[in-house]
Amino acid sequence: MTTEPAFTATIKAGTEFDAPWLVVRADDAAQLELNLQVVESNTTFATLGRLAAKFATQFRLGRGLDAKSVDAPQSAPALSHAAPVQYQAPAQYAPAPAAAAPGVPTILGVPAKWIDKGSWKAWADPRPQSQTGPEMLKTDDPNHPGLAGGTHKFWKFVR
C-alpha cells in the first residue's frame, strides 16, 4: 500500500487554465525544502517553459491545419514509483534547436513572430498574448533566462 506524501508544493506558471504546473512532494518539511531548492537551482523551470511553449505551438499548428486524431505510437512502459530514477541535470540550459530561417530569433525553441506595421517593424514573442501580458518585463535577448522563467517577454524593434 502506498501513501501520499505529507507535504506538497504546487507551483503554477500563470493564472490561465492551461498554464503549466509543477508539483513537488515530500514526506517531511525538511525534504520538501531541499526538493524545492534543487528545482530552483537546476534547469527544471527552463525545461518546463520550453516544453509548455512547444506543446502549445504544436497544438495550435495542428488545430490550424485541421489535423485529425490518430492512434498514438506505443511508448515505453511507465516507470514504477518504487525505484527512484536518478536524474543528472545538464550543466547549462541550452534551448532546443528550432527550424527557423537565418536571422529569425528563436524564443524557447520557437521562431519569433514578425510584425510589420508599416511605420515600425519588430520581432515579437511567439507565445499567445494571454501568456505574455503587460505585467511581464520586455527583453530583446532571445536567450534571456526570464523568458523560460515566465518573467519576461521577447520584443525587438528592427530599424
Secondary structure, 3 states (H helix, E strand, C coil): CCCCCCEEEEEECCCCCCCCEEEEEECCHHHHHHHHHHHHHCCHHHHHHHHHHHHHHHHHHHHHCCCCCCCCCCCCCCCCCCCCCCCCCCCCCCCCCCCCCCCCCEECCEECEEEECCCCEEEECCCCCCCCCCCCEEECCCCCHHHHHCCEEEEEEEC
